[in-house]
Amino acid sequence: MNSCKNEASAHPRYRLPLAARFSVAALVVLLSGCSFNDLKPVSSLQEPGNASETLADSGATLSPSAWPNQTWWSSFNDKQLDNLVEEALAQSPTLRSAAARVRQANAMEVIEGASLLPHIEASASTTRERFSSNGTTPAPVKGTWQNVDQATLNVGYELDFWGKNREAVEAAVGRRKALEVDSRAASLILSSAVVQTYIALQDTYEQLDVAQALLNQQIDIEKLTQQRFTAELGSQIDIKQSQASLPASRANIAALKEMIELNQNKLASLLGQGPDRDRSITRPRMLASNHVVMPSNIPAELVGHRPDVVAQRWRVEASGHEIEVAKARFYPNVNLTAFVGLQSLAFSTFNDHSSRILGVSPAISLPIFEGGRLRGNLSAQNAAYDLAVENYNQTVVDALRDIADQLSSLRWLKERMAQQVDAVNTAQAASDLVNLRYGAGLATYLQVLATENATLAQKRQLVTLESRALSLQANLSRALGGGYRPELPVTSPANSTVVDKS
């Protein structure tokens, strides 16, 4: 009978407290999860808009494999341009800065990853100490000076039950991936800037050709005017009028030569070089393509070919993991620490087996009252996620608009070019006819001047449109991602949501 009583009394003493502990722990975790269930992101990733009608109306040939290659500038068939872009990509301080940011993010990823592993450290110390005569130290040590020698091996590990550390590592991975893609975006921006400056340089050279041809024509007309005056077919006024146009044309040529040097200086700067580098940059010889081939499914695949879109997508991923880190902070932290070593008051006994010390210290901490700091932190991470999502959505919209702009401009440029060629031919024919009549004494110099100005204006416009064709070709390659083939996040951009682990 007494044994039964003893067994009955053992149950509440040993089993109930253990069950109660688990119940209390489960209740604490449940209450922690309920304390933030009302805090969630409000934004979601959107599907890219349709572009089938835009592609169909563009007049371009459609092909699933028509994305630009990584050396898209080689399509202009200018070897000097190829060399300049390669030099810029190799020497630019901007790209080296982007690479440094990637290395910095990689180091932060390593730091975050260290939290998933145990940390082990060794320590050793020797202390000369006088022990109190009235303290807890017993005789014969109390009241004496002693050397305390100690060496320990310390081990610590955080039990990541709620995934806080794992999510922090994933967030660091997302940030590093975003910066890697930003580096590729910077390369695309730099190569586009080199190409566009090179196009401007070629345009200036061609404008110079037009201006020089006009000057030569004006010199010939001035000689013809002198001959007409000698033959008493003209007046001194005609001579002065013909001579008055020469300084203005020479001034225009000087301005164009200045613009050539400025564009060369800009190219040298884009290459990360000093102004002397531009001395070896010769006249561009770029050729525009007469046939445009476009990818057939731009909206669906654009997110995998535009580095700016992909970088924003990785930032969304990182923000999603940061939310999970913020949620895990509501739950208890469980840490294990242990040490093993030697401790002795005399160095002669330091290595004795009896000098060994051992210790294990499990610890748990739970936030009970923190003044709303954890909820505020989670709210901030939710807002950061919403911001990243909306930035992604806007980047996709801007990317589609960018492509649509290039296609619209290319489509209408064909018609403008055809009309401009007719305008140049008509103006040149009229100028030639007036010059013949002027030589025969049947037209005035004012008529010659008027037709010259009209022809010059039309030729300048044609040169501008030819440069515009080159620029649009470069812009289209840039808008399509410049040959980028990234590593995409695991989740689908259109369906990605933050996983609620509460």
NORPEHU-V631216 format. One line per field, one symbol per residue. ss: DSSP state (H for helix, E for strand, C for the rest). phi: phi as a letter, one per 20 degrees, with the letter a starting at -180 (. if undefined). psi: psi as a letter, one per 20 degrees, with the letter a starting at -180 (. if undefined). Layout:
ss: ???
phi: ???
psi: ???
This chain:
ss: CHHHHHHHHHHHHHHHHHHHHHHHHHHHHHHHHHCCCCCCCCCCCCCCCCCHHHHHHCCCEECCCCCCCCCHHHHHCCHHHHHHHHHHHHHCHHHHHHHHHHHHHHHHHHHHHHHHCCEEEEEEEEEEEECCCCCCCCCCCCCCEEEEEEEEEEEEEEECCCCHHHHHHHHHHHHHHHHHHHHHHHHHHHHHHHHHHHHHHHHHHHHHHHHHHHHHHHHHHHHHHHHHHHCCCCCHHHHHHHHHHHHHHHHHHHHHHHHHHHHHHHHHHHCCCCHHHHHHCCCCCCCCCCCCEECCCHHHHHCCCCHHHHHHHHHHHHHHHHHHHHHHCCCCEEEEEEEEEEEECCHHHCCCHHHEEEEEEEEEECCCCCCCHHHHHHHHHHHHHHHHHHHHHHHHHHHHHHHHHHHHHHHHHHHHHHHHHHHHHHHHHHHHHHHHHHHCCCCCHHHHHHHHHHHHHHHHHHHHHHHHHHHHHHHHHHHCCCCCCCCCCCCCCCCCCCCCCC
phi: .ffffffffffffdeffffffffffffffffffffcfedbfdebfdffffcfffffefmefdbfdeffefdffffelcfffgfffffffedffffffffffffffffffffffffedfdcbdbbbcceceeffdeefefeffmcebeddbbcddccbefefemgfffffffffffffffffgffffffffffffffffffffgfffffffffffffffffffffffffffeldccffffffffffffffffffffffffffffffffffffmdffffffeeeffceceeecdddfecfgfdffdcdffffffffffgfffffffffffffefeccdcbbbacbbecffdfefffefccaccfbcccfdccmnfffffffffffffgffffffgffffffffgfffffffffefgfffffffffffffffffffffffffendcefffffffffffgfffffffffffffffffffffffeomnfceeegfffgfdfcffeef
psi: ghhhhghhihghhggghghhghggghgggghghiijhioqqiqqpqpqrqjghgghihjqppphkkqqrhlhiiiilohggghgghgghhiphghhghhhhghghhhhggghhhiiqqppqqqqqppoppqqhjbiprqjhqjrpqpopppqoppqppomhjjghghhghghgghggghghhghhhgggghhggghhhghggggghhhgghhhgghghgghhhhgghhhhjkiarhghghhhhhighgghhhgghhhghghghgggghghikrrhihihjoapqlqpqpipppqqimgghihijiohhghghghhggghghhghghghiirqppqpqqqpbqpqiphhjhjqhiiqqqqpnqqppppgokkjgghggggghghhggghghggghhgghgghgghggggghghhggggghhgggggghhggggghhghhhjjiqrhhgggghgggggghgghggghhhhggghgghggghjikjpnroqqgqphhjprppoj.
